Every structure is written in C-alpha cells, then in structure tokens.
Amino acid sequence: MVESAFAIVMVAICGVFIVREMIGERRRDRLDTAAQRIWHACRRTARRIYGWRSQRKNAADTAEEAIRRARTKVERDGNVIRPESFRGPRDPQDPRNLH
C-alpha cells in the first residue's frame, strides 16, 4: 500500500518535470511561480497548525495572570484603581494636589 502510494507520487513528480521541460519559458515561469505559492501556503498552514496549541496555551496563561492580578486587593475610587505602591509618605504641607 505504502509502496504503491510512493510510486504514484514519484510518477506524478516525473510527469510534472517532463511537462515543465516541454512547455515554453513564459509558461514555465508561471508554473514555477504557482508551485512556489502553493508550497508557501502549505508551509504557512503547517506552521499555523503546529503553533496553534502553544499560542492557545500562552493566551490562557496570559489571561490567568490578568485574572490573578485583577483579584488582588486594591483601593478603588469608582473605576480608578489606586494601589498602595503608588502612594508614598505624604506631608500635609506638600502641594501635590494640582486640581
């Protein structure tokens, strides 16, 4: 079964090469360009399929990290988050309030 499939593929490749040698230069260039496009499309698809699982895992990890950070205790003033790390020691005479 595998041997016959391999033989069919080889005959098809040889047939393409024979036809390629028989056609003119312009058609040969177009055939080569089309073959390159097909090859690059197959490579892109294979890379997309191969990288899909790792990209999905990376997105899940990033989402989990964002959820974990959002659950930390912070002071909220409406929809404004004011974490403790933004506040330093304040002197009552310090003119920080610019409004």
C-alpha positions as CSV (number, residue, x, y, z in Angstrom):
1,M,0.0,0.0,0.0
2,V,2.7,2.5,1.0
3,E,4.9,1.4,-1.9
4,S,2.2,2.0,-4.4
5,A,1.4,5.4,-3.0
6,F,5.0,6.3,-3.1
7,A,5.3,5.1,-6.7
8,I,2.2,7.1,-7.7
9,V,3.7,10.3,-6.2
10,M,7.0,9.7,-7.9
11,V,5.3,9.2,-11.3
12,A,3.3,12.4,-10.8
13,I,6.5,14.3,-10.0
14,C,8.3,12.9,-13.0
15,G,5.3,13.8,-15.2
16,V,5.3,17.4,-13.9
17,F,9.0,17.7,-14.7
18,I,8.5,16.3,-18.2
19,V,5.7,18.7,-18.9
20,R,7.7,21.5,-17.4
21,E,10.5,20.8,-19.9
22,M,8.1,20.7,-22.9
23,I,6.3,24.0,-22.3
24,G,7.7,27.4,-23.2
25,E,9.7,29.7,-21.0
26,R,6.8,32.0,-20.0
27,R,4.5,29.2,-19.1
28,R,7.4,27.5,-17.2
29,D,7.9,30.7,-15.2
30,R,4.2,30.9,-14.4
31,L,4.2,27.2,-13.4
32,D,7.2,27.7,-11.1
33,T,5.5,30.8,-9.5
34,A,2.3,28.9,-8.9
35,A,4.2,26.0,-7.4
36,Q,6.1,28.3,-5.1
37,R,2.8,29.9,-4.0
38,I,1.3,26.5,-3.2
39,W,4.4,25.5,-1.3
40,H,4.4,28.7,0.8
41,A,0.7,28.3,1.5
42,C,1.3,24.7,2.7
43,R,4.2,25.8,4.9
44,R,2.1,28.6,6.4
45,T,-0.7,26.3,7.1
46,A,1.6,23.7,8.7
47,R,3.2,26.3,10.9
48,R,-0.2,27.7,11.9
49,I,-1.4,24.2,12.9
50,Y,1.9,23.4,14.7
51,G,1.9,26.7,16.6
52,W,-1.8,26.7,17.4
53,R,-1.6,24.7,20.6
54,S,1.3,26.7,22.1
55,Q,-0.3,30.0,21.2
56,R,-3.5,28.9,22.8
57,K,-1.6,27.9,26.0
58,N,0.2,31.2,26.0
59,A,-3.1,33.1,25.7
60,A,-4.6,31.0,28.5
61,D,-1.6,31.7,30.8
62,T,-1.7,35.4,30.0
63,A,-5.5,35.5,30.8
64,E,-4.9,33.6,34.0
65,E,-2.2,36.1,35.0
66,A,-4.5,39.1,34.3
67,I,-7.3,37.5,36.3
68,R,-4.9,36.9,39.2
69,R,-3.7,40.5,39.1
70,A,-7.3,41.8,39.0
71,R,-8.2,39.8,42.1
72,T,-5.5,41.4,44.3
73,K,-6.8,43.8,46.9
74,V,-6.5,47.4,45.9
75,E,-8.3,50.6,46.8
76,R,-10.8,51.7,44.2
77,D,-12.2,55.1,43.7
78,G,-15.0,54.4,41.3
79,N,-13.4,52.7,38.3
80,V,-9.9,54.1,39.2
81,I,-7.5,51.7,40.9
82,R,-5.2,53.3,43.5
83,P,-2.7,50.7,44.6
84,E,-0.6,51.2,47.7
85,S,2.6,51.2,45.7
86,F,1.6,54.5,44.1
87,R,1.3,56.2,47.4
88,G,4.3,57.4,49.3
89,P,4.6,59.2,52.6
90,R,2.6,62.4,52.3
91,D,3.4,65.6,54.1
92,P,0.2,67.7,54.8
93,Q,2.1,70.7,53.5
94,D,3.1,69.0,50.3
95,P,1.3,70.7,47.4
96,R,0.7,67.6,45.3
97,N,-2.9,68.2,44.7
98,L,-2.8,70.1,41.4
99,H,-6.5,70.3,40.9
